[in-house]
Amino acid sequence: MKKGLFITFEGPDGSGKTTVSTAVTERLQKEGYRVRYTREPGGSEIAEKIRNIILDPENTAMDARTEALLYAAARRQHLVEKVLPALEEGITVISDRFIDSSLAYQGCGREIGIQEVYELNLFAVEGRMPDKTVFLDIDAETGLERIAKGRTYLDRLDQESIDFHERVFAGYQKVIEMYRDRMIVLDASLPVEEVTEAAYQAVRALLDE
């Protein structure tokens, strides 16, 4: 049996990543493609519990390396429990975030270092990187403006300073250069309908190859 593709969606907060990735998944499912949506941190029972710890606004005392380790732990559990079994069944997995998020958020946002965070996560994923990544590109200021208008609840990372989010954006640009061959970069400042259509066309083309 042919294995499924592992496709991730990445982007800064406010890029519309969750909206777009779920819409693309649902459309492909309706058309008969064997596609499954999941998210990080979370996606499995244990990983969701770790997610709650990471994003709880009350956990302001969390150390940057503790945060990185928790993300890696959630990623490991999610990968072995949900992602790899689906891929083995020939199901394409669309994941809202994966390792690139840690490289940008913890590596650059928290200033731990991209290489250090990569090495930590290499242990967690055993070298299993995405086959393709749809990156929704939007600057930090625009993303945060969208969040302020569209959300009533802000998690711990949403509440970080503009400086933090600008470092994350800069980190993502480095990640794009590092993994240019697997990146599909879309302009997320466009209307969400246009972004969703572009993402759908890109993913469907991968599945039809």
C-alpha positions as CSV (number, residue, x, y, z in Angstrom):
1,M,0.0,0.0,0.0
2,K,1.2,3.5,-0.9
3,K,1.9,5.6,2.2
4,G,0.0,8.8,2.7
5,L,1.6,12.3,2.4
6,F,2.5,14.3,5.5
7,I,1.5,17.9,4.7
8,T,1.8,20.6,7.3
9,F,0.4,24.2,7.5
10,E,2.6,26.8,9.1
11,G,2.4,30.5,9.7
12,P,2.5,33.2,12.4
13,D,-0.4,33.8,14.7
14,G,-3.2,35.5,12.8
15,S,-2.3,34.0,9.4
16,G,-5.5,32.1,9.1
17,K,-3.7,28.8,9.2
18,T,-6.3,26.9,11.2
19,T,-9.3,28.2,9.1
20,V,-7.5,27.5,5.8
21,S,-6.2,24.0,6.7
22,T,-9.5,22.8,8.1
23,A,-11.4,24.1,5.0
24,V,-8.9,22.4,2.6
25,T,-9.2,19.1,4.5
26,E,-13.0,19.2,4.5
27,R,-13.2,20.0,0.8
28,L,-10.8,17.2,-0.1
29,Q,-12.7,14.7,2.1
30,K,-16.0,15.6,0.3
31,E,-14.2,14.9,-3.0
32,G,-13.3,11.4,-1.8
33,Y,-9.6,11.9,-1.0
34,R,-8.3,10.0,2.0
35,V,-7.2,13.0,4.1
36,R,-7.2,13.5,7.9
37,Y,-6.8,16.8,9.8
38,T,-4.9,17.2,13.0
39,R,-3.2,19.9,15.0
40,E,-0.2,20.8,17.2
41,P,0.3,21.0,20.0
42,G,-2.3,18.4,20.6
43,G,-4.0,16.0,18.3
44,S,-4.1,13.1,20.8
45,E,-5.3,12.8,24.3
46,I,-1.9,13.1,26.0
47,A,-0.7,15.8,23.6
48,E,-3.9,17.9,24.2
49,K,-3.2,17.8,28.0
50,I,0.4,19.1,27.3
51,R,-1.2,21.8,25.0
52,N,-3.3,23.0,27.9
53,I,-0.2,23.5,30.1
54,I,1.8,25.3,27.3
55,L,-1.0,27.7,26.3
56,D,-2.5,28.4,29.8
57,P,-2.2,32.2,30.3
58,E,-1.5,31.6,34.0
59,N,1.8,29.8,33.3
60,T,3.8,33.0,32.9
61,A,6.7,31.6,34.9
62,M,7.4,28.9,32.3
63,D,11.0,28.8,31.2
64,A,11.8,29.0,27.5
65,R,13.5,25.6,27.4
66,T,10.7,24.0,29.4
67,E,8.3,25.3,26.8
68,A,10.5,23.9,24.0
69,L,10.7,20.5,25.8
70,L,6.9,20.4,26.3
71,Y,6.3,21.1,22.6
72,A,8.7,18.3,21.6
73,A,7.0,15.9,24.0
74,A,3.5,16.7,22.7
75,R,4.9,16.4,19.1
76,R,6.4,12.9,19.8
77,Q,3.2,11.6,21.3
78,H,1.1,13.0,18.5
79,L,3.4,11.6,15.8
80,V,3.5,8.1,17.1
81,E,-0.1,7.9,18.1
82,K,-1.9,9.7,15.2
83,V,0.3,10.7,12.3
84,L,2.5,7.7,11.6
85,P,-0.4,5.1,11.8
86,A,-2.5,7.2,9.4
87,L,0.4,7.5,6.9
88,E,0.9,3.7,7.1
89,E,-2.7,3.2,6.2
90,G,-2.3,5.4,3.1
91,I,-4.1,8.4,4.6
92,T,-2.7,11.8,3.9
93,V,-2.3,13.8,7.1
94,I,-2.8,17.6,7.1
95,S,-1.3,19.0,10.3
96,D,-1.9,22.5,11.7
97,R,1.7,23.1,12.8
98,F,4.7,20.8,13.2
99,I,8.4,21.1,13.8
100,D,8.8,24.4,11.9
101,S,6.7,26.1,14.5
102,S,9.2,25.2,17.2
103,L,12.1,26.4,15.1
104,A,10.4,29.8,14.7
105,Y,8.7,30.3,18.1
106,Q,11.2,28.7,20.5
107,G,14.3,28.9,18.3
108,C,13.9,32.6,17.4
109,G,11.0,33.9,19.4
110,R,12.5,32.7,22.6
111,E,16.0,33.1,21.3
112,I,17.1,29.6,22.2
113,G,18.6,29.1,18.7
114,I,17.2,27.3,15.6
115,Q,19.9,24.6,15.6
116,E,19.4,23.9,19.3
117,V,15.7,23.5,19.0
118,Y,16.1,21.4,15.8
119,E,18.4,19.0,17.6
120,L,15.9,18.7,20.5
121,N,13.1,17.9,18.1
122,L,15.2,15.5,16.0
123,F,15.1,13.2,19.0
124,A,11.3,13.6,19.2
125,V,10.5,13.0,15.5
126,E,13.4,10.6,14.7
127,G,14.0,12.5,11.5
128,R,10.4,12.4,10.2
129,M,9.9,15.7,8.5
130,P,6.9,16.8,6.5
131,D,6.7,15.9,2.8
132,K,5.4,19.4,2.0
133,T,4.6,22.5,4.0
134,V,2.0,25.2,3.1
135,F,3.3,28.4,4.6
136,L,0.9,31.3,5.1
137,D,3.0,34.4,5.0
138,I,1.9,37.5,6.9
139,D,3.8,40.0,9.0
140,A,3.5,40.1,12.8
141,E,1.7,43.4,13.1
142,T,-1.1,42.4,10.6
143,G,-1.4,39.0,12.3
144,L,-1.8,40.4,15.7
145,E,-4.4,43.0,14.5
146,R,-6.5,40.1,13.1
147,I,-6.2,38.3,16.5
148,A,-7.3,41.4,18.4
149,K,-10.4,41.7,16.1
150,G,-11.3,38.1,15.9
151,R,-10.7,36.4,19.2
152,T,-12.2,36.9,22.6
153,Y,-9.8,34.5,24.3
154,L,-6.0,35.0,24.1
155,D,-3.7,32.2,25.0
156,R,-0.2,32.6,26.6
157,L,1.5,33.1,23.2
158,D,-1.1,35.4,21.8
159,Q,-0.4,37.7,24.7
160,E,3.3,38.0,23.9
161,S,4.9,41.3,22.9
162,I,5.1,42.6,19.3
163,D,8.9,42.1,19.6
164,F,8.4,38.4,20.3
165,H,6.1,38.0,17.3
166,E,8.5,39.9,15.0
167,R,11.3,37.5,16.0
168,V,8.9,34.6,15.2
169,F,8.2,36.1,11.8
170,A,11.9,36.6,11.1
171,G,12.5,33.0,12.3
172,Y,10.0,31.7,9.8
173,Q,11.8,33.5,7.0
174,K,14.9,31.6,8.0
175,V,13.0,28.3,8.1
176,I,11.6,28.9,4.6
177,E,15.2,29.4,3.3
178,M,16.4,26.2,5.1
179,Y,13.6,24.1,3.6
180,R,12.9,25.9,0.4
181,D,12.2,22.6,-1.5
182,R,9.3,21.6,0.6
183,M,7.8,25.0,1.1
184,I,4.7,26.3,-0.7
185,V,4.5,30.0,0.3
186,L,1.2,31.8,0.0
187,D,0.4,35.4,0.6
188,A,-1.9,35.3,3.7
189,S,-2.7,39.0,3.6
190,L,-5.2,38.3,0.8
191,P,-8.9,37.5,1.6
192,V,-9.2,34.2,3.3
193,E,-11.3,32.8,0.4
194,E,-8.4,33.4,-2.0
195,V,-5.9,31.9,0.4
196,T,-8.0,28.9,0.9
197,E,-8.5,28.3,-2.8
198,A,-4.7,28.6,-3.5
199,A,-4.0,26.2,-0.6
200,Y,-6.6,23.8,-1.9
201,Q,-5.2,23.8,-5.4
202,A,-1.6,23.3,-4.1
203,V,-2.6,20.3,-1.9
204,R,-4.8,18.7,-4.5
205,A,-2.0,18.9,-7.0
206,L,0.3,17.0,-4.6
207,L,-2.4,14.3,-4.0
208,D,-2.9,13.9,-7.8
209,E,0.7,13.4,-8.6
